[in-house]
Amino acid sequence: MVHDLDPAAAPAHTHAERCRALVAAARTATLSTLAREPEGFPFGSLVTVAFDAAGRPLLLLSELAAHTQNLLACSSASLLVVAPGAEGADLSVERLTLVGVCERLSGAAAEAASGIFLAAHPAAAAYVAFKDFAFYGLRPVGLRYVGGFGRMSWVDLTEYERAGLGG
């Protein structure tokens, strides 16, 4: 049975809900760190990503990568998540930037990250045990949502976390 829904009658999704939808679909993102060389400049890298139940990014990074060396020197980072399939799109594409502190996880936090990350990226099982790889988590301190021209806001962290829990 087909239902015609009036888009104007449907409840609008909040920016927090839109952000959670973006991260639920994301498998890659752009990680930006502060470069060690040339010192102090922004450095962007394509990374694979998974998200925990609170919407915090989880990364499996090699110590050999420039972005990991940058994080070891300064844990401040941001992660740009773009709507899947948006390659070549114009600036109206939906996106989210999470700004925060990105640090290596250990113990139970690393174990939990492993399960979440491998569920999203099963092929990572081939290198997850390599000595130079470790799990990192980005603890957001700010979230900037852009839903296209004129649709943007800083998103409240508590609203973002709750949006993923159905409320």
N, C-alpha and C positions, 0 to 999 in steps of 0.2 A: 504494500500500500504506500503511495506517495503522498506526502504532506507538503503543502505549500505554506511556508512560514514567512510571515512578514518580518524582514530584518529589523524594521523600526520597532516592532513589538518585542523582539527578543532582548533579554537583559544584556547590557553591554558588559564586556569583560573588563575588569580593572587592569591597570598596567601591571600590577603584581601578578595577576593571573596570566597575562600575556607573557610575562617573563618566565613563569614556570612552564608554560607551554613551549617556549623557545628552548629552554634547557632540557626538557623531556625529549625533544627531538634531536638535540645536538650530539654529534659524535666527534667533531673537530671544532677548534676555536683558535683564535690568535692570542697567544700569551705575550704580553709586553712586560719587559723587565728594564732595569736601568743598566746600561752596558758598562762593562769594565773597560772595554776597548772598542771604540773611543769612549773614554770615561764620561759617565753622566748623561749620555744620550739615550733616548728611547730605543729599544731593540725589540722587534716583533718576530715571533716564531709561530709557525703552524704546529699545533699539538693535538693529540687525541685526548678526549676528556670524557668523564662520566660525572654524574652528580649524585650526592647522597640524598636522603629523605628530606633534609632541610634546604636542598638546593645549592649546597656548597660544592664547588668544583673539586674533582679528584684527578690528579695527573700522574702518569707513570713516566718518569724522566730519567735520562742517562746522565751520569756525572760528566760525560764527555761533551755534552751539548753546551753551547755558549749560554743558552738561557739558564741552565742549571748553575753554571759557574756564576752568572750574574746574580741569581737568587741567593747563592751562598754568601755573596758579598753584601747584598741588600735585599731583604725579603719583600719589599714593596713591589707590587705587581698589579696588572689588570688583565682581564680576560675578555675579549670581544667575541660574543656569540652572535652569529648571523643566521637568519632563517634558512633552513636547508633548501637547496636548489636555487639559491639566490646568486649563483655565479653569473657575473655579467649584468646583474640587475642595476638599476639606477639607485639614487640615494633615497628612494621611497621604501627600500627594503627594511623589514622589521629587524631590530637588533637590540642587544643588551650588552652593556659593559659592566663587569663586576670589578670593583676596585678593592684591594685589600692586601693582606699579608699572606704570603705563600711560603709554607715551611714543610720540611721533610716530616713525614709521619713515622711513628715507631709503635711497637707493641700492638695492643689491641686495635688502635686506630689504623695502623697499617694493614692488619689482617682484615678489618672491616672494609677498608678501601679496596683491597685486593679482590674480594668477592664482588663488590659493586662494579669495579672496573672491568674485571674479566667477564662479567655478565654482559656488559656493553660492548666489549672488544675481545671476543674469544681468541682471536689470532695472537693476542698479546701473551698467551700462555707459552708461546715459543721462546720468549725472552724475559718474562717476568722474573725468573730466578737468576738472571745474569747479575754478577757482582756489582756492576756499575749502574744498575737500575734501582730506583726506589720510588715509593709513593709520596706525593706531595699533596697538600690540601691548601686551598685558598680560602681564608677566612674573610668574607666580605665586610667592609666597613661602609661601602656605598654601592648603589646600583643605579645606573642610568639607562633608562629605556627610551628607545626611539622607534616609533611605530609608523614613521613616514613623515612627510612634510607637516609641520605644525602639531604633531602628536608626540610629545616627549615629556619626561619628568624624571626626577629623582624618586626612586621607589623606596618606601619604608621597609627596612629589613624584616621587621616582625610581620608585616603584611605579606611580604614575599614568602617567608617561611610558612605562614599559615595557609597561603594560597595553594600550596602543594598538599595540604592535608584536608582539602575539601572545605575549607572554611575561612 
